[in-house]
Amino acid sequence: MAAATLCIVDALSFLEARRVVLEQVRGSRTVPTVEIIRLEEAAGRVLAEAAMADRDYPPAPRSMRDGFAVRAADLPGTLTIVGEVRAGQAVDCRVEPGEAVEIMTGASVPDGADAVVMIEHTQVAGTRVDVPKALEMGANVNPRGRDALAGSLILDAGCRMGYAEIALLASIGQAEVAVYRRPRVAILATGDELVEVDVVPEPHQIRNSNSWSLAAQVMRAGGEAVVLPVAADELETTKELIAEGLDCDLLLLSGGVSAGKYDLVETALASFGAEIYFDRVRIQPGQPCVFGQAKGTFFFGLPGNPASTMVCFEVFARAALELLGGQTEPLLAITQAQLKAAFRQKPGLTRFLPARLDAAGLVTAVGWSGSGDIAAVTRANAYLVSDPEKEEYAAGEWIGVMAR
C-alpha cells in the first residue's frame, strides 16, 4: 500500500504548524453557501454580507451626562432655565444666549447649545442655574454621526457575531441577517478499546469520550458536528468510515495516528491519495498530530488521549473550521498572566497544561497525571502556555495563558 504524500519531514514548532494550517486552508477554501436567518438566531454565526449604517449614529447630537445644555461662550455665569429634555423626547426648545435647558443622559441636545455641563458642577435656585467654571465647546456631547455616518461600513463580511455585533445589527434595523452555512465536521474515533457511552466497558475497554468532546468544541466554534461510529482497528472498516467523513467539509480523526502496529489511520488515508502537511508538532500534549488533505477535504489526525485531542483541536483544527465557515480571521486567544507559584519544564516543547486563573489574575498549573486525565482538565479554566526555550519560571513571572 502506498504511503500518504508527506510534505514535512521534521516535527514542526507550534507556530510553524499553525501557520501551515492557515496557509493551506486559506489557499484552497471556497465561499460557503449563504443563508438568511432571523437576528435572534445569529449569535455565533459568520456574517456573509457587509452591514451598512442606515442613518447617522447618533442621528442628532446627544448628551453624555445628566446636566444642562448650554452655550460654552456664556460660561462661567448664571443662566435662566428655559426647558427640559428627556431621553426619547422630541426637542421643542432652543438655547439662546444666557439660557440653559435641563437635559438627561441620551437626550438630544437642543439647537443653540454646544456643550453640556454636569449637574454636579452646578448650583440650582428656582429657574436659575449657576455654573462657576468655563467649559469647552462640545464638552459632554456626542455629536451627530460620530459613531457612524449613513451608508458607512459598520460590520464587514466574515466576522463572527457575538452579543456586541447582534446589538449593532439590531440598532440599524436588521431583523434578518445573511450568514454563511455552518461547516459540517465529521468526527471519527478509532480503536478497538473504545465502546459507546451507554455500554459498560470491560477492564480492557474505555468509553468513547473524544467524539463528544470534539462535537462540543465543533459546535462552540460554529460548526455542525457529524459523529460517525467508532472505527475498530481494522483497515477496511477504517477506510469505509474515512470515506464517509471526507464527504463533509472537515474530518477529525481521533486516535490511530501514532507509530504502533495497529495505528492504521495514515495507511487508510493513503488509499485516498492523502497529502499530509505535517504529522508531528513540538507541543505537549498532542505531539503526534496530523494535518492533511484528501479528495479535496482537509483532515486532522488527533492523538487519542483526551487532553491531546482537546488541545490540538483548539490550537489547530478550530482555525481551519473557522476559515471554512467564512470567518476572515481565526483568533487564538493567548494572553499573559502572572504565575502564582514557580514553574519548571524541560525545554523543547510548547506546553498547553491545565491551569487555574484566579480572580486576582494569577495562574497556577493544575496537577495532572498526563494527557489521559480528563478530570484535571475539568478542574482547569485555562491552559498555561509555556515558551519552548524557557526552562524555569519564577513566581510572579508572566507566562502565556489560553482560555479553556
C-alpha positions as a Markdown table, in Angstrom:
| # | Residue | x | y | z |
|---|---|---|---|---|
| 1 | Met | 0.0 | 0.0 | 0.0 |
| 2 | Ala | 1.4 | 3.4 | -1.0 |
| 3 | Ala | 2.2 | 5.9 | 1.8 |
| 4 | Ala | 0.4 | 9.2 | 2.0 |
| 5 | Thr | 2.4 | 12.0 | 0.5 |
| 6 | Leu | 4.3 | 13.8 | 3.3 |
| 7 | Cys | 5.4 | 17.4 | 2.6 |
| 8 | Ile | 7.1 | 18.0 | 6.0 |
| 9 | Val | 9.7 | 15.6 | 7.4 |
| 10 | Asp | 10.7 | 17.1 | 10.8 |
| 11 | Ala | 8.4 | 17.9 | 13.6 |
| 12 | Leu | 7.2 | 21.5 | 13.4 |
| 13 | Ser | 7.1 | 24.0 | 16.2 |
| 14 | Phe | 3.6 | 25.1 | 17.4 |
| 15 | Leu | 3.8 | 28.4 | 15.4 |
| 16 | Glu | 5.1 | 26.7 | 12.3 |
| 17 | Ala | 2.3 | 24.1 | 12.4 |
| 18 | Arg | -0.4 | 26.7 | 12.9 |
| 19 | Arg | 1.0 | 28.8 | 10.0 |
| 20 | Val | 0.8 | 25.7 | 7.7 |
| 21 | Val | -2.9 | 25.2 | 8.7 |
| 22 | Leu | -3.8 | 28.8 | 8.0 |
| 23 | Glu | -1.9 | 29.0 | 4.7 |
| 24 | Gln | -3.3 | 25.7 | 3.3 |
| 25 | Val | -6.9 | 26.3 | 4.2 |
| 26 | Arg | -6.8 | 30.0 | 3.1 |
| 27 | Gly | -5.3 | 28.9 | -0.2 |
| 28 | Ser | -8.0 | 26.5 | -1.2 |
| 29 | Arg | -11.2 | 27.2 | 0.6 |
| 30 | Thr | -14.3 | 28.3 | -1.3 |
| 31 | Val | -17.0 | 30.7 | -0.3 |
| 32 | Pro | -19.7 | 28.9 | 1.8 |
| 33 | Thr | -23.4 | 28.9 | 0.9 |
| 34 | Val | -25.3 | 31.9 | 2.2 |
| 35 | Glu | -28.4 | 31.6 | 4.4 |
| 36 | Ile | -30.9 | 34.2 | 5.6 |
| 37 | Ile | -31.8 | 33.8 | 9.3 |
| 38 | Arg | -33.6 | 35.9 | 11.9 |
| 39 | Leu | -31.5 | 38.2 | 14.1 |
| 40 | Glu | -32.3 | 36.2 | 17.2 |
| 41 | Glu | -30.7 | 33.1 | 15.6 |
| 42 | Ala | -27.5 | 34.9 | 14.5 |
| 43 | Ala | -25.3 | 34.6 | 17.6 |
| 44 | Gly | -22.2 | 32.6 | 16.8 |
| 45 | Arg | -22.8 | 32.7 | 13.1 |
| 46 | Val | -20.5 | 34.3 | 10.5 |
| 47 | Leu | -21.8 | 37.4 | 8.7 |
| 48 | Ala | -21.9 | 36.9 | 4.9 |
| 49 | Glu | -22.8 | 40.4 | 3.8 |
| 50 | Ala | -21.3 | 43.7 | 5.0 |
| 51 | Ala | -23.7 | 45.7 | 7.2 |
| 52 | Met | -24.0 | 49.5 | 6.5 |
| 53 | Ala | -25.4 | 52.2 | 8.7 |
| 54 | Asp | -29.0 | 53.1 | 7.7 |
| 55 | Arg | -28.6 | 56.7 | 9.1 |
| 56 | Asp | -26.1 | 58.8 | 11.1 |
| 57 | Tyr | -25.3 | 57.5 | 14.6 |
| 58 | Pro | -26.2 | 59.3 | 16.7 |
| 59 | Pro | -28.8 | 60.8 | 14.4 |
| 60 | Ala | -28.6 | 64.1 | 16.4 |
| 61 | Pro | -26.2 | 65.4 | 19.0 |
| 62 | Arg | -26.8 | 63.6 | 22.3 |
| 63 | Ser | -25.9 | 64.4 | 25.9 |
| 64 | Met | -23.4 | 62.1 | 27.5 |
| 65 | Arg | -24.3 | 63.3 | 31.1 |
| 66 | Asp | -27.3 | 64.5 | 33.2 |
| 67 | Gly | -27.0 | 68.2 | 33.5 |
| 68 | Phe | -27.7 | 71.4 | 31.5 |
| 69 | Ala | -27.4 | 72.1 | 27.8 |
| 70 | Val | -25.6 | 75.5 | 27.5 |
| 71 | Arg | -23.6 | 77.8 | 25.2 |
| 72 | Ala | -19.9 | 77.5 | 26.2 |
| 73 | Ala | -19.5 | 81.2 | 25.5 |
| 74 | Asp | -21.8 | 82.0 | 28.4 |
| 75 | Leu | -19.7 | 80.3 | 31.0 |
| 76 | Pro | -18.8 | 80.9 | 33.7 |
| 77 | Gly | -22.1 | 82.6 | 34.6 |
| 78 | Thr | -25.7 | 82.3 | 35.9 |
| 79 | Leu | -28.2 | 81.2 | 33.3 |
| 80 | Thr | -32.0 | 81.0 | 33.0 |
| 81 | Ile | -33.5 | 77.5 | 32.8 |
| 82 | Val | -36.0 | 77.6 | 29.9 |
| 83 | Gly | -36.9 | 73.9 | 29.5 |
| 84 | Glu | -36.2 | 70.3 | 30.0 |
| 85 | Val | -35.3 | 67.4 | 27.6 |
| 86 | Arg | -35.6 | 63.7 | 28.5 |
| 87 | Ala | -34.1 | 60.8 | 26.5 |
| 88 | Gly | -36.5 | 59.8 | 23.8 |
| 89 | Gln | -38.3 | 63.2 | 23.9 |
| 90 | Ala | -38.5 | 65.3 | 20.7 |
| 91 | Val | -36.7 | 68.6 | 21.3 |
| 92 | Asp | -39.1 | 71.6 | 21.1 |
| 93 | Cys | -36.9 | 74.3 | 22.6 |
| 94 | Arg | -33.8 | 76.3 | 21.7 |
| 95 | Val | -31.0 | 77.7 | 23.9 |
| 96 | Glu | -30.4 | 81.4 | 23.4 |
| 97 | Pro | -27.6 | 83.5 | 25.0 |
| 98 | Gly | -27.9 | 83.4 | 28.8 |
| 99 | Glu | -30.2 | 80.4 | 28.8 |
| 100 | Ala | -29.9 | 76.7 | 29.7 |
| 101 | Val | -32.0 | 73.6 | 29.2 |
| 102 | Glu | -32.0 | 70.8 | 31.8 |
| 103 | Ile | -31.1 | 67.6 | 30.0 |
| 104 | Met | -30.8 | 63.9 | 30.7 |
| 105 | Thr | -28.2 | 61.4 | 29.5 |
| 106 | Gly | -29.0 | 60.2 | 26.0 |
| 107 | Ala | -31.3 | 63.1 | 25.2 |
| 108 | Ser | -30.9 | 65.2 | 22.0 |
| 109 | Val | -29.1 | 68.5 | 22.6 |
| 110 | Pro | -31.3 | 71.5 | 21.7 |
| 111 | Asp | -30.3 | 73.8 | 18.9 |
| 112 | Gly | -28.2 | 76.7 | 20.1 |
| 113 | Ala | -26.4 | 74.7 | 22.8 |
| 114 | Asp | -22.9 | 73.5 | 22.1 |
| 115 | Ala | -22.0 | 71.8 | 25.5 |
| 116 | Val | -23.5 | 70.1 | 28.5 |
| 117 | Val | -22.4 | 70.9 | 32.0 |
| 118 | Met | -22.7 | 68.1 | 34.5 |
| 119 | Ile | -25.4 | 68.6 | 37.1 |
| 120 | Glu | -22.9 | 68.1 | 40.0 |
| 121 | His | -20.9 | 71.1 | 38.7 |
| 122 | Thr | -23.8 | 73.5 | 39.0 |
| 123 | Gln | -25.9 | 75.2 | 41.7 |
| 124 | Val | -29.7 | 75.5 | 41.0 |
| 125 | Ala | -32.0 | 78.0 | 42.6 |
| 126 | Gly | -35.5 | 78.1 | 41.2 |
| 127 | Thr | -35.3 | 78.9 | 37.5 |
| 128 | Arg | -31.7 | 79.9 | 37.6 |
| 129 | Val | -28.5 | 77.8 | 37.4 |
| 130 | Asp | -25.1 | 79.0 | 38.4 |
| 131 | Val | -22.1 | 77.5 | 36.5 |
| 132 | Pro | -18.9 | 78.7 | 38.2 |
| 133 | Lys | -16.4 | 77.2 | 35.7 |
| 134 | Ala | -15.7 | 77.6 | 32.0 |
| 135 | Leu | -16.5 | 74.7 | 29.6 |
| 136 | Glu | -15.1 | 73.8 | 26.2 |
| 137 | Met | -17.4 | 73.7 | 23.2 |
| 138 | Gly | -18.5 | 70.1 | 22.6 |
| 139 | Ala | -18.0 | 69.0 | 26.2 |
| 140 | Asn | -20.2 | 66.0 | 27.2 |
| 141 | Val | -21.8 | 66.0 | 23.8 |
| 142 | Asn | -21.7 | 63.1 | 21.4 |
| 143 | Pro | -22.1 | 64.9 | 18.0 |
| 144 | Arg | -24.2 | 63.7 | 15.1 |
| 145 | Gly | -22.6 | 60.9 | 13.1 |
| 146 | Arg | -19.6 | 60.4 | 15.5 |
| 147 | Asp | -20.3 | 56.6 | 15.8 |
| 148 | Ala | -21.2 | 56.1 | 12.1 |
| 149 | Leu | -22.3 | 58.1 | 9.1 |
| 150 | Ala | -25.3 | 57.0 | 7.0 |
| 151 | Gly | -24.1 | 54.4 | 4.4 |
| 152 | Ser | -20.8 | 53.7 | 6.1 |
| 153 | Leu | -19.5 | 50.2 | 6.8 |
| 154 | Ile | -20.1 | 49.1 | 10.4 |
| 155 | Leu | -19.6 | 45.3 | 10.1 |
| 156 | Asp | -17.6 | 43.6 | 7.4 |
| 157 | Ala | -18.5 | 40.2 | 6.0 |
| 158 | Gly | -16.5 | 37.4 | 7.6 |
| 159 | Cys | -16.9 | 38.5 | 11.2 |
| 160 | Arg | -18.3 | 36.1 | 13.7 |
| 161 | Met | -21.2 | 37.6 | 15.6 |
| 162 | Gly | -21.3 | 37.9 | 19.4 |
| 163 | Tyr | -23.5 | 40.0 | 21.6 |
| 164 | Ala | -22.0 | 43.3 | 20.6 |
| 165 | Glu | -22.4 | 42.6 | 16.8 |
| 166 | Ile | -26.0 | 41.5 | 17.4 |
| 167 | Ala | -26.7 | 44.8 | 19.2 |
| 168 | Leu | -25.1 | 46.7 | 16.4 |
| 169 | Leu | -27.2 | 44.9 | 13.8 |
| 170 | Ala | -30.4 | 45.5 | 15.9 |
| 171 | Ser | -29.6 | 49.2 | 16.1 |
| 172 | Ile | -29.5 | 49.5 | 12.3 |
| 173 | Gly | -32.8 | 47.6 | 11.9 |
| 174 | Gln | -31.6 | 44.3 | 10.5 |
| 175 | Ala | -34.3 | 41.9 | 11.6 |
| 176 | Glu | -32.8 | 39.3 | 9.1 |
| 177 | Val | -29.1 | 38.6 | 8.6 |
| 178 | Ala | -27.2 | 36.9 | 5.8 |
| 179 | Val | -24.8 | 34.3 | 7.2 |
| 180 | Tyr | -22.6 | 31.5 | 5.9 |
| 181 | Arg | -23.7 | 27.9 | 6.2 |
| 182 | Arg | -22.1 | 26.1 | 9.1 |
| 183 | Pro | -19.3 | 23.7 | 8.0 |
| 184 | Arg | -20.2 | 20.0 | 8.5 |
| 185 | Val | -17.4 | 18.4 | 10.5 |
| 186 | Ala | -17.1 | 14.6 | 10.6 |
| 187 | Ile | -15.8 | 13.1 | 13.8 |
| 188 | Leu | -14.3 | 9.6 | 13.7 |
| 189 | Ala | -12.8 | 8.0 | 16.8 |
| 190 | Thr | -10.7 | 4.9 | 16.2 |
| 191 | Gly | -9.5 | 2.0 | 18.3 |
| 192 | Asp | -10.6 | -1.5 | 19.5 |
| 193 | Glu | -10.5 | -0.3 | 23.1 |
| 194 | Leu | -13.5 | 2.1 | 22.6 |
| 195 | Val | -17.1 | 1.4 | 23.4 |
| 196 | Glu | -20.1 | 3.7 | 23.2 |
| 197 | Val | -21.1 | 5.9 | 26.1 |
| 198 | Asp | -24.0 | 3.7 | 27.2 |
| 199 | Val | -22.0 | 0.5 | 27.3 |
| 200 | Val | -20.5 | -1.0 | 30.4 |
| 201 | Pro | -16.8 | -1.4 | 29.5 |
| 202 | Glu | -14.7 | -4.4 | 30.2 |
| 203 | Pro | -11.4 | -3.8 | 32.1 |
| 204 | His | -9.5 | -3.6 | 28.8 |
| 205 | Gln | -12.0 | -1.1 | 27.3 |
| 206 | Ile | -12.9 | 2.6 | 27.7 |
| 207 | Arg | -15.9 | 4.6 | 26.8 |
| 208 | Asn | -15.6 | 6.9 | 23.7 |
| 209 | Ser | -15.3 | 10.4 | 25.2 |
| 210 | Asn | -13.3 | 12.1 | 22.4 |
| 211 | Ser | -16.2 | 12.1 | 19.9 |
| 212 | Trp | -18.4 | 14.0 | 22.3 |
| 213 | Ser | -15.8 | 16.5 | 23.5 |
| 214 | Leu | -14.9 | 17.2 | 19.8 |
| 215 | Ala | -18.6 | 17.6 | 19.0 |
| 216 | Ala | -18.9 | 20.2 | 21.7 |
| 217 | Gln | -15.8 | 22.0 | 20.5 |
| 218 | Val | -17.0 | 21.9 | 16.9 |
| 219 | Met | -20.4 | 23.4 | 17.8 |
| 220 | Arg | -18.8 | 26.1 | 20.0 |
| 221 | Ala | -16.5 | 27.0 | 17.1 |
| 222 | Gly | -19.5 | 27.4 | 14.7 |
| 223 | Gly | -19.6 | 24.0 | 13.0 |
| 224 | Glu | -22.1 | 21.2 | 12.7 |
| 225 | Ala | -20.8 | 18.0 | 14.2 |
| 226 | Val | -21.4 | 14.7 | 12.4 |
| 227 | Val | -20.4 | 11.9 | 14.8 |
| 228 | Leu | -19.5 | 8.7 | 13.0 |
| 229 | Pro | -19.4 | 5.2 | 14.5 |
| 230 | Val | -16.2 | 4.1 | 16.2 |
| 231 | Ala | -13.7 | 2.6 | 13.8 |
| 232 | Ala | -12.2 | -0.7 | 15.1 |
| 233 | Asp | -8.5 | -1.4 | 14.4 |
| 234 | Glu | -9.3 | -3.0 | 11.1 |
| 235 | Leu | -8.2 | -1.4 | 7.8 |
| 236 | Glu | -11.2 | -1.8 | 5.6 |
| 237 | Thr | -13.6 | -0.6 | 8.2 |
| 238 | Thr | -11.4 | 2.4 | 8.9 |
| 239 | Lys | -11.3 | 3.2 | 5.2 |
| 240 | Glu | -15.1 | 3.0 | 4.8 |
| 241 | Leu | -15.7 | 5.4 | 7.6 |
| 242 | Ile | -13.0 | 7.8 | 6.4 |
| 243 | Ala | -14.7 | 7.8 | 3.0 |
| 244 | Glu | -17.9 | 8.9 | 4.7 |
| 245 | Gly | -16.1 | 11.6 | 6.7 |
| 246 | Leu | -14.4 | 13.0 | 3.6 |
| 247 | Asp | -17.9 | 13.9 | 2.3 |
| 248 | Cys | -18.1 | 16.6 | 5.0 |
| 249 | Asp | -16.3 | 19.9 | 5.0 |
| 250 | Leu | -13.7 | 18.8 | 7.5 |
| 251 | Leu | -12.7 | 15.4 | 9.0 |
| 252 | Leu | -11.4 | 15.0 | 12.6 |
| 253 | Leu | -9.9 | 11.6 | 13.4 |
| 254 | Ser | -9.1 | 10.7 | 17.0 |
| 255 | Gly | -6.6 | 8.0 | 17.7 |
| 256 | Gly | -4.6 | 5.7 | 15.4 |
| 257 | Val | -2.0 | 8.4 | 14.4 |
| 258 | Ser | 1.0 | 7.1 | 16.3 |
| 259 | Ala | 3.6 | 4.6 | 15.1 |
| 260 | Gly | 2.0 | 1.5 | 16.7 |
| 261 | Lys | 1.3 | -1.7 | 14.8 |
| 262 | Tyr | -2.4 | -1.1 | 14.9 |
| 263 | Asp | -2.4 | 2.6 | 14.3 |
| 264 | Leu | -4.0 | 2.4 | 10.8 |
| 265 | Val | -5.2 | 5.9 | 10.1 |
| 266 | Glu | -2.3 | 7.1 | 7.9 |
| 267 | Thr | -2.4 | 3.8 | 6.0 |
| 268 | Ala | -6.1 | 4.2 | 5.4 |
| 269 | Leu | -5.7 | 7.8 | 4.3 |
| 270 | Ala | -3.0 | 6.8 | 1.8 |
| 271 | Ser | -5.7 | 4.9 | -0.2 |
| 272 | Phe | -7.5 | 8.2 | -0.8 |
| 273 | Gly | -4.3 | 9.9 | -2.1 |
| 274 | Ala | -3.9 | 11.9 | 1.1 |
| 275 | Glu | -1.3 | 14.7 | 1.1 |
| 276 | Ile | 0.0 | 15.2 | 4.7 |
| 277 | Tyr | 1.4 | 18.6 | 5.5 |
| 278 | Phe | 2.7 | 17.6 | 9.0 |
| 279 | Asp | 2.5 | 14.6 | 11.2 |
| 280 | Arg | 4.2 | 15.7 | 14.4 |
| 281 | Val | 4.3 | 19.0 | 16.3 |
| 282 | Arg | 6.6 | 20.0 | 19.1 |
| 283 | Ile | 3.8 | 20.5 | 21.7 |
| 284 | Gln | 2.6 | 18.8 | 24.8 |
| 285 | Pro | 0.1 | 17.3 | 24.9 |
| 286 | Gly | -0.5 | 16.4 | 21.2 |
| 287 | Gln | 2.8 | 15.7 | 19.6 |
| 288 | Pro | 1.6 | 13.1 | 17.1 |
| 289 | Cys | -0.9 | 15.5 | 15.4 |
| 290 | Val | -1.5 | 15.0 | 11.7 |
| 291 | Phe | -2.8 | 17.6 | 9.2 |
| 292 | Gly | -3.5 | 17.0 | 5.5 |
| 293 | Gln | -6.0 | 16.9 | 2.7 |
| 294 | Ala | -7.6 | 14.0 | 0.8 |
| 295 | Lys | -10.2 | 14.2 | -2.0 |
| 296 | Gly | -10.4 | 18.0 | -1.5 |
| 297 | Thr | -11.2 | 17.7 | 2.2 |
| 298 | Phe | -8.9 | 18.8 | 5.0 |
| 299 | Phe | -8.5 | 16.4 | 7.9 |
| 300 | Phe | -6.8 | 16.3 | 11.2 |
| 301 | Gly | -5.5 | 13.1 | 12.8 |
| 302 | Leu | -5.7 | 13.9 | 16.5 |
| 303 | Pro | -4.0 | 11.9 | 19.3 |
| 304 | Gly | -6.3 | 9.5 | 21.1 |
| 305 | Asn | -5.6 | 10.8 | 24.7 |
| 306 | Pro | -8.4 | 13.1 | 25.6 |
| 307 | Ala | -6.4 | 16.2 | 26.7 |
| 308 | Ser | -4.3 | 15.9 | 23.5 |
| 309 | Thr | -7.4 | 15.8 | 21.4 |
| 310 | Met | -8.9 | 18.8 | 23.1 |
| 311 | Val | -5.7 | 20.9 | 22.8 |
| 312 | Cys | -5.0 | 20.0 | 19.2 |
| 313 | Phe | -8.5 | 21.0 | 18.2 |
| 314 | Glu | -8.3 | 24.3 | 19.9 |
| 315 | Val | -4.9 | 25.4 | 18.5 |
| 316 | Phe | -5.1 | 23.9 | 15.0 |
| 317 | Ala | -8.5 | 22.4 | 13.9 |
| 318 | Arg | -10.6 | 25.3 | 15.2 |
| 319 | Ala | -8.7 | 27.7 | 13.0 |
| 320 | Ala | -9.4 | 25.5 | 9.9 |
| 321 | Leu | -13.1 | 25.2 | 10.8 |
| 322 | Glu | -13.5 | 28.9 | 11.3 |
| 323 | Leu | -11.9 | 29.7 | 7.9 |
| 324 | Leu | -14.0 | 27.1 | 6.2 |
| 325 | Gly | -17.0 | 28.7 | 7.8 |
| 326 | Gly | -16.2 | 32.0 | 6.1 |
| 327 | Gln | -14.5 | 33.7 | 9.1 |
| 328 | Thr | -11.9 | 36.2 | 7.9 |
| 329 | Glu | -9.5 | 36.0 | 10.9 |
| 330 | Pro | -9.5 | 33.0 | 13.2 |
| 331 | Leu | -8.3 | 34.1 | 16.6 |
| 332 | Leu | -6.1 | 32.3 | 19.1 |
| 333 | Ala | -6.8 | 33.9 | 22.4 |
| 334 | Ile | -3.4 | 33.5 | 24.2 |
| 335 | Thr | -2.8 | 36.3 | 26.7 |
| 336 | Gln | -0.4 | 36.7 | 29.6 |
| 337 | Ala | -0.8 | 36.2 | 33.4 |
| 338 | Gln | 1.5 | 36.1 | 36.4 |
| 339 | Leu | 2.4 | 32.8 | 37.9 |
| 340 | Lys | 1.2 | 32.2 | 41.5 |
| 341 | Ala | 3.9 | 29.6 | 42.0 |
| 342 | Ala | 7.2 | 28.8 | 40.3 |
| 343 | Phe | 7.1 | 26.5 | 37.3 |
| 344 | Arg | 9.8 | 24.3 | 35.7 |
| 345 | Gln | 9.8 | 22.4 | 32.5 |
| 346 | Lys | 12.2 | 20.6 | 30.1 |
| 347 | Pro | 12.8 | 22.9 | 27.2 |
| 348 | Gly | 11.9 | 22.0 | 23.6 |
| 349 | Leu | 8.1 | 21.8 | 23.6 |
| 350 | Thr | 5.4 | 24.4 | 23.8 |
| 351 | Arg | 3.2 | 23.1 | 26.6 |
| 352 | Phe | -0.5 | 23.6 | 27.0 |
| 353 | Leu | -1.1 | 22.4 | 30.5 |
| 354 | Pro | -4.3 | 22.6 | 32.5 |
| 355 | Ala | -4.3 | 25.7 | 34.8 |
| 356 | Arg | -6.4 | 27.7 | 37.0 |
| 357 | Leu | -6.7 | 31.5 | 36.6 |
| 358 | Asp | -7.9 | 33.1 | 39.8 |
| 359 | Ala | -9.9 | 36.3 | 40.5 |
| 360 | Ala | -6.6 | 38.2 | 41.2 |
| 361 | Gly | -5.3 | 37.3 | 37.7 |
| 362 | Leu | -2.7 | 34.8 | 39.0 |
| 363 | Val | -2.4 | 31.4 | 37.2 |
| 364 | Thr | -1.4 | 28.1 | 38.7 |
| 365 | Ala | -0.8 | 24.8 | 36.9 |
| 366 | Val | -3.3 | 22.1 | 37.8 |
| 367 | Gly | -1.8 | 18.8 | 38.9 |
| 368 | Trp | -2.5 | 16.1 | 36.4 |
| 369 | Ser | -1.4 | 12.6 | 35.6 |
| 370 | Gly | -0.9 | 13.1 | 31.9 |
| 371 | Ser | -3.0 | 13.6 | 28.7 |
| 372 | Gly | -5.5 | 11.0 | 29.6 |
| 373 | Asp | -6.5 | 12.8 | 32.8 |
| 374 | Ile | -9.9 | 14.4 | 31.8 |
| 375 | Ala | -10.7 | 15.3 | 35.4 |
| 376 | Ala | -7.7 | 17.6 | 35.6 |
| 377 | Val | -8.9 | 19.5 | 32.5 |
| 378 | Thr | -12.3 | 19.9 | 34.1 |
| 379 | Arg | -10.6 | 21.4 | 37.2 |
| 380 | Ala | -8.9 | 24.0 | 35.0 |
| 381 | Asn | -10.4 | 27.1 | 33.5 |
| 382 | Ala | -7.4 | 27.8 | 31.3 |
| 383 | Tyr | -4.3 | 26.3 | 29.7 |
| 384 | Leu | -0.8 | 27.5 | 30.8 |
| 385 | Val | 1.2 | 28.1 | 27.6 |
| 386 | Ser | 4.9 | 27.8 | 28.1 |
| 387 | Asp | 7.8 | 29.2 | 26.0 |
| 388 | Pro | 9.6 | 26.1 | 24.5 |
| 389 | Glu | 13.0 | 27.8 | 25.1 |
| 390 | Lys | 12.5 | 28.6 | 28.7 |
| 391 | Glu | 13.3 | 26.1 | 31.5 |
| 392 | Glu | 12.2 | 27.9 | 34.6 |
| 393 | Tyr | 9.6 | 30.5 | 35.6 |
| 394 | Ala | 9.7 | 32.2 | 39.0 |
| 395 | Ala | 6.6 | 33.0 | 41.0 |
| 396 | Gly | 5.2 | 36.3 | 39.8 |
| 397 | Glu | 6.7 | 36.0 | 36.3 |
| 398 | Trp | 4.5 | 36.4 | 33.2 |
| 399 | Ile | 3.5 | 33.3 | 31.2 |
| 400 | Gly | 1.1 | 32.6 | 28.3 |
| 401 | Val | -2.5 | 31.7 | 29.2 |
| 402 | Met | -5.2 | 30.4 | 26.9 |
| 403 | Ala | -8.8 | 30.2 | 28.0 |
| 404 | Arg | -10.3 | 26.7 | 28.2 |
